[in-house]
Amino acid sequence: MDWGTELWDQYDIIDKHTQSGLDLVEKYVKFVKERTEIEQNYAKQLRNLTKKYSPKRGSKEEQECRFSNHQAFLDIMNELNDYAGQRELIAENMMMNICIELTKYLQELKQERKMHLTEAKKAQQSLESTYKQLDNSKKRFEREWREAEKAAQYAEKTDQDLNATKADVEKAKQQAHMRTHIAEECKNDYAAQLQKYNKEQNNFYFTDIPVIFNRLQDMDERRIKKLSQGYILFADTERHVMPIIGKCLEGMTRAGTNVNERNDSVVLIEQHKSGFERPGDLDFEDYSQGINRASSDSSLGTPKGPLELLGKNRNKTFRLFNKKSKSVDSESFTHLPPEQRRKRLQQKIDDISKELQKEIDQSEALGKMKDVYEKNPQMGDPASLAPQITQTAQNMDRLRGELNKYEGWLTEAGGRGDTIRYSTHSLNNNGAHNPNSPGALLDETDNSQAIYTEFDDEFEEEDLAAPIGQCTALYNFPGSSEGTISMQEGEVLSVVEEDKGDGWTRVRRNNGDEGYIPTSYATIKLNK
């Protein structure tokens, strides 16, 4: 059995090698998981950092973003937030493409290895069982042959004994013949068992074990190849996001390059320019002549009293470095310096003009809807639109009055009348806006700013949109991807945006958290 001993030594070597390979895969999976946790924590810290230092909506810091150095800092925070998103993407891809895949593959390899080892043990047990049968038959043949020899010797001895009867001799011969027959049967059985064992041993060493070893070799090679792919994915996962990370870094560099110190100074001056006239020269007051002060028109006239002089010029000269007293904001902004007042009035006029345009557009839409209802009564009752038309007309009249009022104040403050976006003459007899009227639009240079402002307003309204229905979760949803939200089975959420055909619905919790869920994971009821 030296060959068998050597074989099972090799078997133990293969067993240990395959087990060490599986241990390496498991070790690599743990390594990637820890790397994923590091990326997730790093991204989380970056998110918290940008949230901490980004200006709050409507805060003083957000108003300072008109300066390029403040805007550059905000751009860097936005780029850093995008950079954090790429780190999260790295962690997510590593978890999905490496950890989960290798863990699943590792379980398959363990099952396959266990199956091959079980087959080897079964083959070994079968060979050992056959060998035991061979050994038993061999021992039985040996024992029975000895008994047959003893019986033959006894029969021969009895036959030569003169005192033995014929019956004793016949009995001894029959006993010897019977023992010989049994020994022959044991010999035949031993030969059959030996042939069976040799055949099974040949199959074991030349067929069964080589096939099992080949399968273990193939399994180990597939494990090595899969592990090498995991090594490559580890690098490719980060390499794929490098271009986007590079763009984030380029954005940070561009933000620093866009800082214009001269322009920031101009913006600050323009923002706080008062428009006050500079004080004139002080008159020379000659105390040596006794000329009447009231009749003096020249600079060499009789001097005025020092206290009177200071009282006359106090507001003009000494206010420059004094702290302004806190005043109450008035509707006409008369508490502001002239230049600031004109800017605030112009801004108010622009806001009212945009509101007026919205009301005009709504009035036109209601008028068209009314015409459709009158031509097609089955689509709706024209009288049902009367309250809305009346309310829209009242809003238009109110806004026109406010527009005229602020235009008058702007003219009083020295503003230009042709810069007003809308005027009362820009409306035709039907209450619609006439785009060809002289005072209808601002200069084209202001259009882009107005468009962006309106877009920002709509964006804020979208963030605060009212729910349009409710939904109940049918299944659990982890919400691990960016932009999604987790939910539990039976949880009730508010619907803020219905499915647009992509299979996702936007929902909101009572605590204000929003995100997307699969539409098929919930029953949705929209408000009528």
Disulfide bonds with the S-S distance in Angstrom:
none
